[in-house]
Structure formats: structure tokens, C-alpha cells
Amino acid sequence: MDERLRELAEKRYRQQEFLQTLFELAVENQWFDVRHMVQHDMAKAIIADYSLEQGLDYLNTTVFYDTWESVIEVGWSAFCTHTGLTRERVDRHLQDLTER
């Protein structure tokens, strides 16, 4: 992942208000919403801003498909650090969503 994109992702995903909201949703067992905010809302916003910074079109599809998973990993890492949950435990909660 490009260093500027990583920097942007780290900054956005580590915003205290964002992390607090995710934590509250996790405590309420609202894992669908947690996943949506990390993997869709924030990831798309970060990639869209990065695309524009690079002089590309809004949410450039090439940038999106090339970086989406890496950006999301930054988000889950920030969430796990903030909450103290292991990635394995988070993954189990997310897996439960697909089994319902």
C-alpha cells in the first residue's frame, strides 16, 4: 500500500469518535453495523479522498480494487487495538453474521 494511503487510513480509522462508536456497537452486539462502518463507509471515504488527492476521479475503481482490502486491514487493526479484542475474536463475530 502506498505510504500516503496508509497514513490517511491510519489517521481516519484512529479517530477517537469513530472508534468509540464502533466500540459501543460491538458492546451492543451490532456486528453488522461495525463491519459496515469499517469495511464500507470508512474504507470508501478514505479511498475516495486518496483518489482525489492523486488527481484521479472520485473513488477511482482501479485504486479501489487494488487497495480496498489493505485499507480495511488498517481499520480492523485500529479497532482491535482500541478495544483489546483479538483479530480472531473479531473474525468469529463477523463469521457469525454470515451463518445467520
C-alpha positions, 0 to 999 in steps of 0.5 A, a space after each residue: 500500500 502506498 505510504 500516503 494511503 496508509 497514513 490517511 487510513 491510519 489517521 481516519 480509522 484512529 479517530 477517537 469518535 469513530 472508534 468509540 462508536 464502533 466500540 459501543 456497537 460491538 458492546 451492543 452486539 451490532 456486528 453488522 453495523 461495525 463491519 459496515 462502518 469499517 469495511 464500507 463507509 470508512 474504507 470508501 471515504 478514505 479511498 475516495 479522498 486518496 483518489 482525489 488527492 492523486 488527481 484521479 476521479 472520485 473513488 477511482 475503481 482501479 485504486 479501489 480494487 487494488 487497495 480496498 482490502 489493505 485499507 480495511 486491514 488498517 481499520 480492523 487493526 485500529 479497532 482491535 487495538 482500541 478495544 483489546 479484542 483479538 483479530 480472531 475474536 473479531 473474525 468469529 463475530 463477523 463469521 457469525 453474521 454470515 451463518 445467520 
